[in-house]
């Protein structure tokens, strides 16, 4: 079936990347884009170019996908991710706001907006967006994701006691459905960092 079916390229991609490097996987997928399922190959190339930090090629691939296989929402998501990765916060915010205007109840978009603001260090904006997301959440997954971002916004602003209080409440809530030992292990480093930031070194021993 090689070289006209996509499956051989898909099966070999990780092996090439692991054994020979990302550039080899990219060459493989570029061949796949020429000879096999172009849409799937371009989608994989987009992700490979992002991993390799070839941002000019990332943008060119988004444009190819947008022109040859139109999917406006996916194109906006990819542009937003590109802008965010390259530190173009104004463009990131504009693109995500456009997406939110078209689908105002989409929790994934709301959380992506919060994440991008956190990553840019805009903690006050992120906190405000998080409170909105919490009021609009329609399931536990959406609400706990927003809650987690709220904790990050507090810690980002240096409000470590407030972040610790919220994190403990968060743990208590999710312990209803997740094993407590897993939760404690997962959050140990975060809580220890909060304690160290406040000079409460004895608490680190207690947490451990």
C-alpha positions as CSV (number, residue, x, y, z in Angstrom):
1,X,0.0,0.0,0.0
2,X,3.0,2.3,0.2
3,X,3.4,5.0,-1.0
4,X,-0.2,5.9,-1.7
5,X,-1.9,5.0,1.6
6,X,-1.5,7.2,4.7
7,X,-1.3,4.4,7.3
8,X,2.4,3.4,6.7
9,X,3.5,7.1,7.2
10,X,1.4,7.3,10.3
11,X,2.9,4.1,11.7
12,X,6.4,5.2,11.0
13,X,6.2,8.8,12.2
14,X,6.9,8.2,15.9
15,X,9.7,5.8,15.1
16,X,11.4,8.3,12.8
17,X,11.0,11.1,15.3
18,X,12.4,9.0,18.1
19,X,15.3,7.3,16.3
20,X,16.3,9.9,13.7
21,X,14.9,13.2,15.0
22,X,11.9,15.5,14.2
23,X,13.4,16.6,10.8
24,X,13.3,13.0,9.5
25,X,9.6,12.6,10.6
26,X,8.9,15.9,8.9
27,X,10.5,14.7,5.6
28,X,8.4,11.6,5.9
29,X,5.2,13.5,6.4
30,X,6.0,16.0,3.6
31,X,6.2,13.0,1.3
32,X,2.9,11.7,2.6
33,X,1.3,15.1,1.9
34,X,2.5,14.8,-1.8
35,X,1.5,11.1,-2.4
36,X,-1.2,10.0,0.1
37,X,-4.0,11.5,2.2
38,X,-3.0,15.2,2.0
39,X,-5.4,16.4,4.7
40,X,-4.2,14.0,7.4
41,X,-0.6,14.5,6.4
42,X,-0.9,18.3,6.6
43,X,-2.5,17.9,10.0
44,X,0.4,15.9,11.2
45,X,2.9,18.3,9.6
46,X,1.3,21.2,11.5
47,X,2.0,19.4,14.8
48,X,5.5,18.4,13.8
49,X,6.4,21.9,12.7
50,X,5.1,23.2,16.1
51,X,7.2,20.7,18.0
52,X,10.3,21.7,15.9
53,X,9.5,25.5,16.3
54,X,9.3,26.0,12.5
55,X,6.7,28.7,12.9
56,X,6.9,30.0,9.3
57,X,6.0,26.5,8.2
58,X,3.3,26.2,10.8
59,X,1.6,29.3,9.4
60,X,2.0,28.1,5.8
61,X,0.5,24.7,6.7
62,X,-2.5,26.4,8.4
63,X,-3.0,28.4,5.2
64,X,-2.8,25.3,3.0
65,X,-5.3,23.5,5.2
66,X,-7.6,26.5,5.3
67,X,-7.6,26.8,1.5
68,X,-7.7,23.1,0.6
69,X,-9.8,21.7,3.4
70,X,-11.9,24.6,4.8
71,X,-12.7,24.3,8.5
72,X,-13.0,27.8,9.9
73,X,-13.2,26.8,13.6
74,X,-10.2,24.5,13.4
75,X,-8.2,27.2,11.5
76,X,-9.0,29.7,14.2
77,X,-7.9,27.3,16.9
78,X,-4.6,26.6,15.1
79,X,-3.9,30.3,14.5
80,X,-4.7,31.0,18.2
81,X,-2.2,28.3,19.3
82,X,0.4,29.7,16.9
83,X,0.0,33.3,18.2
84,X,0.1,32.1,21.8
85,X,3.3,30.0,21.2
86,X,5.0,32.9,19.5
87,X,4.0,35.4,22.2
88,X,1.6,37.4,20.0
89,X,-0.9,38.0,22.8
90,X,-3.0,40.6,21.1
91,X,-3.6,38.4,18.1
92,X,-4.2,35.4,20.4
93,X,-6.9,37.3,22.4
94,X,-8.5,38.7,19.2
95,X,-8.8,35.2,17.6
96,X,-10.1,33.6,20.8
97,X,-12.7,36.3,21.3
98,X,-13.9,35.9,17.7
99,X,-14.3,32.2,18.4
100,X,-16.2,32.9,21.7
101,X,-18.5,35.3,20.0
102,X,-19.5,32.6,17.5
103,X,-19.9,30.0,20.3
104,X,-20.4,31.8,23.6
105,X,-21.2,28.7,25.7
106,X,-18.2,26.7,24.5
107,X,-16.3,25.9,27.7
108,X,-13.2,24.8,25.9
109,X,-12.8,28.2,24.2
110,X,-13.4,29.9,27.6
111,X,-10.7,27.8,29.2
112,X,-8.3,28.4,26.3
113,X,-8.8,32.1,26.8
114,X,-8.0,31.8,30.5
115,X,-4.9,29.6,29.8
116,X,-3.6,32.1,27.3
117,X,-4.0,35.0,29.8
118,X,-2.3,33.0,32.5
119,X,0.6,32.1,30.2
120,X,1.0,35.8,29.3
121,X,1.0,36.7,33.0
122,X,-2.3,38.6,32.9
123,X,-3.5,37.2,36.2
124,X,-6.2,39.7,36.9
125,X,-7.7,39.2,33.5
126,X,-7.5,35.4,34.0
127,X,-9.1,35.6,37.4
128,X,-12.1,37.6,36.0
129,X,-12.5,35.2,33.1
130,X,-12.3,32.3,35.5
131,X,-15.2,33.6,37.6
132,X,-17.3,33.9,34.4
133,X,-16.4,30.4,33.4
134,X,-17.3,29.0,36.8
135,X,-20.8,30.6,36.6
136,X,-21.3,29.2,33.1
137,X,-20.0,25.7,33.7
138,X,-22.5,23.0,33.0
139,X,-20.6,19.9,34.2
140,X,-18.0,19.0,36.8
141,X,-15.1,18.8,34.3
142,X,-15.6,22.3,33.1
143,X,-16.0,23.7,36.7
144,X,-13.0,21.9,38.1
145,X,-10.8,23.0,35.1
146,X,-11.9,26.6,35.7
147,X,-11.3,26.2,39.5
148,X,-7.8,25.0,38.8
149,X,-7.1,28.1,36.7
150,X,-8.5,30.3,39.5
151,X,-5.9,28.8,41.8
152,X,-3.2,29.5,39.3
153,X,-4.3,33.1,38.9
154,X,-4.0,33.6,42.7
155,X,-0.6,32.1,42.9
156,X,0.6,34.1,39.9
157,X,-0.3,37.3,41.7
158,X,1.6,36.1,44.8
159,X,-1.6,35.4,46.8
160,X,-0.2,32.0,48.0
161,X,-2.4,31.7,51.2
162,X,-5.4,32.3,49.1
163,X,-4.2,29.8,46.5
164,X,-3.5,27.2,49.2
165,X,-7.0,27.6,50.7
166,X,-8.6,27.1,47.3
167,X,-6.4,24.2,46.4
168,X,-7.3,22.4,49.7
169,X,-11.0,23.0,49.0
170,X,-10.5,21.7,45.4
171,X,-8.8,18.6,46.8
172,X,-11.6,18.0,49.2
173,X,-14.2,18.3,46.4
174,X,-12.5,16.0,43.8
175,X,-11.6,13.5,46.5
176,X,-15.3,12.5,46.3
177,X,-14.5,10.9,42.9
178,X,-10.7,10.4,42.8
179,X,-8.4,8.4,45.2
180,X,-7.1,10.7,47.9
181,X,-3.6,9.4,47.8
182,X,-3.4,10.2,44.1
183,X,-4.6,13.7,44.7
184,X,-2.1,14.3,47.5
185,X,0.8,13.0,45.4
186,X,-0.2,15.0,42.4
187,X,-0.4,18.3,44.3
188,X,2.5,17.9,46.7
189,X,5.0,19.9,44.7
190,X,2.4,22.7,44.1
191,X,1.5,23.0,47.8
192,X,5.2,22.8,48.8
193,X,5.9,25.7,46.5
194,X,3.2,27.8,48.0
195,X,4.5,27.0,51.5
196,X,8.1,27.9,50.6
197,X,6.9,31.2,49.0
198,X,5.4,32.1,52.4
199,X,8.5,30.9,54.4
200,X,6.5,28.1,56.0
201,X,9.2,25.4,55.7
202,X,7.7,23.3,58.5
203,X,4.6,22.8,56.4
204,X,6.7,21.3,53.7
205,X,7.7,18.5,56.1
206,X,4.1,18.0,57.1
207,X,3.0,17.8,53.4
208,X,5.8,15.3,52.7
